[in-house]
Amino acid sequence: MKTTTAHAAAPVKPRGEYQRCGLSFQLTKGRKLGHHHGITPSGFSTGSRCPGVGLAPFVPVGA
């Protein structure tokens, strides 16, 4: 008979918004934006690395 063990939930990784893309991306350990591709104004991927990778995430005024 198999016994089931409760698995601990995976930790939620912090996310941040990049103002140029307007999307939320995973942050690195250094609280910088992780790797992601750029987004065109119509919402499609550019297929190349976004210039915001490695920068601090956008924080709205008053947040």
KAWOFEN-V529397 format. One record per residue. N is the residue number from 1. RES is the residue in one small letter. SS is DSSP state (@ for helix, = for strand, . for the rest). NEAR is the number of other C-alpha atoms within 8 Angstrom. Layout:
BEGIN
n;res;ss;near
N;RES;SS;NEAR
N;RES;SS;NEAR
END
This chain:
BEGIN
n;res;ss;near
1;m;.;2
2;k;.;3
3;t;.;4
4;t;.;4
5;t;.;4
6;a;.;4
7;h;.;4
8;a;.;4
9;a;.;4
10;a;.;4
11;p;.;4
12;v;.;4
13;k;.;6
14;p;.;6
15;r;=;8
16;g;=;11
17;e;=;11
18;y;=;13
19;q;.;8
20;r;.;5
21;c;.;8
22;g;.;7
23;l;=;7
24;s;=;8
25;f;=;11
26;q;=;10
27;l;=;13
28;t;.;8
29;k;.;5
30;g;.;5
31;r;.;8
32;k;=;12
33;l;=;16
34;g;.;10
35;h;.;8
36;h;.;8
37;h;=;10
38;g;=;12
39;i;=;11
40;t;.;9
41;p;.;5
42;s;.;5
43;g;.;6
44;f;.;7
45;s;=;9
46;t;=;8
47;g;=;6
48;s;=;7
49;r;=;9
50;c;.;10
51;p;.;5
52;g;.;8
53;v;.;11
54;g;.;8
55;l;.;7
56;a;=;7
57;p;.;11
58;f;=;8
59;v;.;6
60;p;.;5
61;v;.;4
62;g;.;3
63;a;.;4
END
